[in-house]
Amino acid sequence: MFIIFDSNIWISELGLNSAKGAAARFFIKKMGAVVVLPEVIKLETKGILMRHLVDSIEEIGKNYRQLLSIFGMLKEIVLPSESEIHAKASTIFERSQLEIVEIPFSLESAKSSFLKVIDKIAPSDKDQQFKDGVIWADCLGLLEKGEVYLVTSDKAFYKDRRYEDGLATALVREAAEYPHNIHILPTVSDLLIEIKMDVGLNKTELVQRFVETNRSTIDGILSRNNFSIIGEQAVNTGIYATEDPNKLYVEFTFIFNCEDVAASTRSNAKLILKGDCIYLLNENDFSKMRNYGEELTFTTQEGEDKQVRNVTWVHLPNCEHKCSDYCTKGKTG
């Protein structure tokens, strides 16, 4: 069994060092799977991460200079150098603490991808996705040896660019010529279904802790749009084993009913909160709580369904500098 994580997965799960990443590592070891890293994914992941880090550092430096001009004197902040950024980005795969088999970039894979670009065949049917074509060629090579799981949120691989429709038709036909099967999954959560567990954790405490931790952003999206929470919330959780028997990975969604406090007749308002954390069994406590962002949905007076979403920050762990809370940023969802 081979598993390929696309660059979007390596970055969003922080080199499998997020709470969800811990569960993924347990899954990999439990299933005896082999993590495979095509060179094109390795290069893209490092490049994107470096850009995120550089952008974050430039933004911190700009904000610091503005504050300095106002206050005149501030404590000096220490930001990483370009060489330190490069070194940190280069360790993203090693931090997973997994044995990784790398696939070098080959002329054969390049040629296969280039032909897909010319013929406009998935995953290069809409755009000139040369990298995606190389990844697919590497997947086909692995199908000679065993089952392949490709974990990617890149819609170019999916039929009609819809996750729920599975692998693109042209790719299904190609894969059918090989002795083993390929499975495509948009998230790590989909990969973890086999180790999902039923644990009676305190959902009320989980909601309270999450809301308290993210009070300012939750109140912000409600006040800016003139809504308030009413009634009880719906709580959905997915609980998964990790490498540490005392730690469980918990993925959750909270749905709150809301009412319009403005002088209007908007209806069907709901506040949707998503996140994940680690549940410590022995301590009966939650840690490493992460916010995926807040989403407010409602129907306008004109009958139009509307969504409002907050922007969140993705934290890079083990950063040795004072910028650690803002190392990489992205949009929710």
Backbone torsions as a table, in degrees:
resi	resn	phi	psi	omega
1	MET	NA	122.7	-180.0
2	PHE	-112.6	140.8	178.0
3	ILE	-123.7	127.0	174.3
4	ILE	-114.9	120.0	173.4
5	PHE	-97.0	125.6	177.8
6	ASP	-71.5	167.8	-176.9
7	SER	-59.7	-35.2	179.9
8	ASN	-63.4	-29.4	178.6
9	ILE	-78.0	-44.8	178.9
10	TRP	-57.0	-39.6	-176.7
11	ILE	-77.3	-47.5	-177.1
12	SER	-65.2	-30.7	179.5
13	GLU	-101.5	16.3	169.9
14	LEU	54.9	49.3	-179.7
15	GLY	64.9	33.5	-177.1
16	LEU	61.0	29.3	176.2
17	ASN	-106.0	4.1	173.7
18	SER	-77.2	175.5	175.7
19	ALA	-59.6	-42.7	178.0
20	LYS	-65.5	-35.0	178.2
21	GLY	-62.4	-35.7	178.1
22	ALA	-62.9	-40.6	177.0
23	ALA	-67.1	-37.5	178.4
24	ALA	-63.7	-40.5	179.0
25	ARG	-63.0	-39.3	177.3
26	PHE	-63.6	-43.7	178.7
27	PHE	-58.4	-46.0	-177.5
28	ILE	-60.5	-45.0	-179.2
29	LYS	-70.9	-39.3	179.9
30	LYS	-62.9	-39.7	-177.2
31	MET	-86.9	-5.8	-177.1
32	GLY	64.5	31.9	-176.4
33	ALA	-81.7	161.1	177.5
34	VAL	-114.4	123.7	176.3
35	VAL	-82.9	125.1	-177.6
36	VAL	-112.8	136.2	-176.7
37	LEU	-125.0	97.1	173.2
38	PRO	-61.5	144.9	-176.5
39	GLU	-60.4	-34.1	-179.1
40	VAL	-64.9	-34.9	176.5
41	ILE	-69.9	-41.5	179.4
42	LYS	-59.4	-46.8	-178.2
43	LEU	-67.5	-41.6	-178.9
44	GLU	-66.8	-43.0	-179.5
45	THR	-59.5	-48.6	180.0
46	LYS	-62.5	-40.6	-179.3
47	GLY	-64.8	-45.8	179.8
48	ILE	-65.1	-43.7	-180.0
49	LEU	-61.9	-41.8	178.4
50	MET	-62.2	-41.1	178.6
51	ARG	-63.9	-41.7	177.8
52	HIS	-60.2	-45.9	-178.4
53	LEU	-64.3	-44.5	179.8
54	VAL	-62.5	-44.9	179.4
55	ASP	-61.4	-41.7	-179.8
56	SER	-64.4	-43.0	-179.3
57	ILE	-65.9	-41.1	177.9
58	GLU	-62.9	-38.7	179.6
59	GLU	-68.1	-41.7	177.4
60	ILE	-62.7	-44.0	179.2
61	GLY	-61.8	-41.9	178.9
62	LYS	-62.7	-45.6	179.4
63	ASN	-65.1	-37.5	179.1
64	TYR	-64.0	-43.9	179.5
65	ARG	-63.7	-36.1	177.0
66	GLN	-65.5	-43.9	178.1
67	LEU	-64.4	-39.5	-179.9
68	LEU	-62.7	-38.4	179.5
69	SER	-66.0	-26.8	-179.5
70	ILE	-86.2	-46.1	-175.1
71	PHE	-88.9	-20.4	177.4
72	GLY	84.0	-35.9	179.8
73	MET	-147.5	130.2	178.0
74	LEU	-142.7	161.1	173.4
75	LYS	-65.1	140.8	-179.0
76	GLU	-70.0	136.2	175.2
77	ILE	-99.5	144.8	-179.3
78	VAL	-106.9	116.0	-179.9
79	LEU	-111.8	147.9	-177.3
80	PRO	-67.9	150.1	177.1
81	SER	-81.7	172.5	179.3
82	GLU	-62.2	-38.9	179.4
83	SER	-67.6	-35.6	177.6
84	GLU	-68.9	-37.0	176.9
85	ILE	-62.3	-45.9	-179.9
86	HIS	-61.6	-41.9	-179.7
87	ALA	-65.8	-40.7	-179.8
88	LYS	-66.5	-43.9	179.9
89	ALA	-63.5	-31.4	-177.3
90	SER	-73.5	-15.1	-176.9
91	THR	-96.6	2.8	-173.9
92	ILE	-59.4	-34.1	-178.4
93	PHE	-82.0	-37.3	179.3
94	GLU	-63.7	-31.5	-177.6
95	ARG	-67.6	-15.8	178.0
96	SER	-69.4	-19.0	179.9
97	GLN	57.5	32.6	176.7
98	LEU	-116.7	152.2	172.2
99	GLU	-75.8	123.4	-175.3
100	ILE	-118.6	130.6	176.6
101	VAL	-97.3	120.0	-178.5
102	GLU	-93.5	142.4	175.0
103	ILE	-109.9	111.5	-179.9
104	PRO	-64.0	151.2	175.2
105	PHE	-65.2	128.1	-175.0
106	SER	-122.7	156.1	177.7
107	LEU	-64.1	-36.7	-179.4
108	GLU	-62.8	-45.9	178.8
109	SER	-66.2	-38.7	179.1
110	ALA	-62.4	-43.3	-179.8
111	LYS	-64.5	-43.5	179.6
112	SER	-60.5	-42.5	179.9
113	SER	-66.9	-42.7	-178.3
114	PHE	-61.5	-38.1	178.3
115	LEU	-65.6	-34.6	176.8
116	LYS	-67.2	-37.8	176.4
117	VAL	-62.3	-44.7	-179.7
118	ILE	-64.3	-45.5	-175.3
119	ASP	-85.3	-3.9	-178.7
120	LYS	54.4	54.4	177.5
121	ILE	-110.6	141.8	178.7
122	ALA	-52.9	141.3	6.6
123	PRO	-89.8	21.2	-178.6
124	SER	-118.3	30.7	-175.8
125	ASP	-82.0	-26.9	-178.5
126	LYS	-99.9	-44.0	-178.4
127	ASP	-127.0	168.4	177.9
128	GLN	-83.4	71.1	-176.3
129	GLN	-85.3	75.1	-178.2
130	PHE	-61.9	-42.3	-178.6
131	LYS	-60.6	-42.8	-179.2
132	ASP	-63.3	-37.4	178.3
133	GLY	-64.9	-36.3	177.4
134	VAL	-66.9	-42.8	178.3
135	ILE	-59.0	-43.8	-179.5
136	TRP	-63.1	-42.5	178.9
137	ALA	-60.7	-38.8	177.5
138	ASP	-66.1	-37.1	177.2
139	CYS	-62.1	-43.7	180.0
140	LEU	-62.2	-37.7	177.1
141	GLY	-62.1	-37.5	179.4
142	LEU	-72.0	-26.7	-179.5
143	LEU	-65.1	-15.0	174.2
144	GLU	-70.3	-21.7	-172.2
145	LYS	-110.5	-28.8	-177.0
146	GLY	-178.3	-178.3	177.8
147	GLU	-64.8	144.1	-179.5
148	VAL	-124.6	132.4	173.9
149	TYR	-113.7	115.6	177.0
150	LEU	-103.5	115.4	-178.9
151	VAL	-104.6	107.1	-176.8
152	THR	-151.1	141.7	174.4
153	SER	-96.9	7.9	178.2
154	ASP	-75.0	113.3	-174.0
155	LYS	-70.1	-11.5	179.2
156	ALA	-61.0	-24.4	-178.5
157	PHE	-83.8	-11.4	-170.4
158	TYR	-103.5	148.6	178.7
159	LYS	-61.3	127.3	-178.9
160	ASP	54.8	22.1	178.9
161	ARG	57.6	34.3	178.0
162	ARG	-120.5	123.2	-177.9
163	TYR	-56.8	-40.7	-174.1
164	GLU	-68.6	-15.5	-178.7
165	ASP	-90.7	-2.7	175.8
166	GLY	77.1	-161.8	-174.7
167	LEU	-64.0	143.1	178.6
168	ALA	-56.9	144.3	-174.2
169	THR	-55.8	-45.0	-178.8
170	ALA	-62.0	-35.1	-179.4
171	LEU	-74.6	-34.1	175.7
172	VAL	-60.5	-43.4	180.0
173	ARG	-63.2	-41.1	179.0
174	GLU	-64.9	-46.1	-176.8
175	ALA	-65.4	-27.5	-178.0
176	ALA	-64.8	-15.8	-179.2
177	GLU	-82.8	-2.3	-175.6
178	TYR	-109.3	159.1	-173.8
179	PRO	-73.2	-16.2	-178.5
180	HIS	-121.1	170.1	-175.2
181	ASN	-100.9	153.3	174.2
182	ILE	-115.9	139.3	179.6
183	HIS	-120.1	131.3	179.7
184	ILE	-114.9	131.9	-175.3
185	LEU	-133.8	135.4	-177.5
186	PRO	-79.6	-21.6	-177.0
187	THR	-139.6	162.1	174.8
188	VAL	-65.1	-32.4	179.8
189	SER	-57.6	-39.0	178.5
190	ASP	-64.7	-31.1	179.2
191	LEU	-71.6	-25.6	-171.4
192	LEU	-89.6	1.8	-174.9
193	ILE	-53.1	-36.1	-175.0
194	GLU	-69.3	-18.0	-179.8
195	ILE	-113.7	20.6	177.2
196	LYS	-67.1	140.8	-174.9
197	MET	-126.1	158.6	177.1
198	ASP	-109.0	103.0	-177.7
199	VAL	-126.0	135.0	-178.0
200	GLY	-84.5	70.7	177.7
201	LEU	-81.8	162.2	-177.2
202	ASN	-81.1	98.6	-176.9
203	LYS	-68.6	-32.5	178.2
204	THR	-62.8	-43.5	178.2
205	GLU	-65.0	-38.7	179.1
206	LEU	-61.4	-46.2	178.7
207	VAL	-61.6	-46.5	-178.1
208	GLN	-60.9	-44.3	-178.7
209	ARG	-64.1	-42.6	-178.3
210	PHE	-66.3	-45.0	-179.0
211	VAL	-64.5	-42.0	178.7
212	GLU	-62.8	-41.2	-179.0
213	THR	-66.4	-33.2	-174.7
214	ASN	-114.9	28.9	-174.9
215	ARG	-55.9	-43.9	-173.7
216	SER	-65.5	-43.0	-178.4
217	THR	-74.3	-33.8	177.9
218	ILE	-67.0	-48.9	178.1
219	ASP	-63.0	-33.1	-178.2
220	GLY	-64.2	-48.2	-177.8
221	ILE	-67.9	-31.5	177.9
222	LEU	-71.1	-48.5	-176.7
223	SER	-67.1	-38.9	-179.5
224	ARG	-63.7	-27.8	-176.9
225	ASN	-109.1	7.1	174.7
226	ASN	60.5	52.7	173.9
227	PHE	-128.9	158.9	172.7
228	SER	-137.6	153.9	-178.3
229	ILE	-79.6	139.0	175.5
230	ILE	-133.4	150.0	172.4
231	GLY	71.0	-166.9	-178.3
232	GLU	-87.3	155.8	179.4
233	GLN	-100.7	153.2	171.9
234	ALA	-92.7	137.4	-176.3
235	VAL	-124.2	122.3	175.4
236	ASN	-118.9	131.5	-178.5
237	THR	-133.1	148.5	169.2
238	GLY	-122.5	126.7	-174.3
239	ILE	-119.8	130.0	-173.3
240	TYR	-133.5	147.6	176.5
241	ALA	-71.1	155.9	174.5
242	THR	-128.9	-175.9	179.0
243	GLU	-63.5	-29.5	-179.0
244	ASP	-96.3	119.4	-177.5
245	PRO	-62.6	-17.3	177.8
246	ASN	-87.0	-9.5	-175.2
247	LYS	-118.2	129.1	174.7
248	LEU	-116.5	142.1	175.7
249	TYR	-88.9	130.3	-177.9
250	VAL	-121.6	125.3	174.6
251	GLU	-112.5	134.4	-172.3
252	PHE	-141.5	155.8	173.0
253	THR	-135.5	129.0	175.9
254	PHE	-113.9	134.6	178.1
255	ILE	-122.4	117.5	-179.6
256	PHE	-107.7	135.4	170.1
257	ASN	-77.6	142.9	-177.4
258	CYS	-130.5	157.2	175.3
259	GLU	-122.7	150.6	-178.7
260	ASP	-79.2	120.6	179.4
261	VAL	-98.3	-0.5	176.1
262	ALA	-89.9	168.9	-179.1
263	ALA	-81.8	61.7	179.7
264	SER	-144.1	177.6	-175.5
265	THR	-119.9	44.3	174.7
266	ARG	-71.8	146.8	-172.4
267	SER	-136.5	175.7	176.5
268	ASN	53.5	36.4	-176.4
269	ALA	-80.3	133.3	177.3
270	LYS	-139.4	139.4	172.7
271	LEU	-102.8	122.7	-177.4
272	ILE	-112.1	121.8	179.7
273	LEU	-115.9	132.4	179.1
274	LYS	-129.9	147.4	178.1
275	GLY	-174.7	-171.6	175.4
276	ASP	-150.4	169.2	-179.4
277	CYS	-166.3	177.8	171.4
278	ILE	-107.2	132.1	175.7
279	TYR	-103.8	121.7	-179.8
280	LEU	-91.1	111.3	-174.4
281	LEU	-63.1	-49.5	-175.9
282	ASN	-65.4	-38.6	-178.1
283	GLU	-87.8	-9.6	-175.9
284	ASN	50.3	52.1	-173.3
285	ASP	-142.7	163.0	179.8
286	PHE	-111.0	143.5	177.7
287	SER	-143.8	168.3	178.2
288	LYS	50.6	45.8	-179.2
289	MET	-72.1	130.7	-177.0
290	ARG	-124.9	135.8	-178.0
291	ASN	-100.9	121.9	176.9
292	TYR	-81.9	-9.9	179.9
293	GLY	118.8	157.3	-179.2
294	GLU	-101.6	141.9	178.7
295	GLU	-132.1	130.6	178.4
296	LEU	-114.5	123.3	178.6
297	THR	-119.2	142.9	178.5
298	PHE	-163.3	166.5	176.8
299	THR	-105.5	127.3	-177.8
300	THR	-74.4	173.3	177.8
301	GLN	-60.2	-28.3	-179.1
302	GLU	-86.2	1.1	179.1
303	GLY	88.3	10.4	-179.5
304	GLU	-89.1	133.4	175.7
305	ASP	-79.8	131.4	-175.0
306	LYS	-130.3	146.7	177.0
307	GLN	-126.4	138.2	174.2
308	VAL	-127.0	130.3	-175.8
309	ARG	-128.6	145.8	174.8
310	ASN	-88.4	155.2	172.7
311	VAL	-93.2	137.1	179.4
312	THR	-121.0	165.5	177.7
313	TRP	-106.8	140.5	174.4
314	VAL	-100.7	124.4	-174.8
315	HIS	-89.8	134.1	175.9
316	LEU	-94.0	119.7	-176.2
317	PRO	-75.2	159.6	172.5
318	ASN	64.8	20.6	176.5
319	CYS	-75.5	132.6	-174.5
320	GLU	-87.6	-0.1	-174.7
321	HIS	-110.6	167.9	-176.2
322	LYS	-73.6	-2.7	177.1
323	CYS	-88.3	9.9	-167.9
324	SER	-59.0	-27.7	-178.7
325	ASP	-77.5	-10.1	-173.9
326	TYR	-137.7	43.1	-174.7
327	CYS	-74.9	-40.7	177.9
328	THR	-137.9	141.0	-178.4
329	LYS	-125.5	156.3	178.5
330	GLY	-162.7	175.5	-178.7
331	LYS	-97.5	144.1	-178.9
332	THR	-61.6	147.9	176.7
333	GLY	87.6	NA	NA
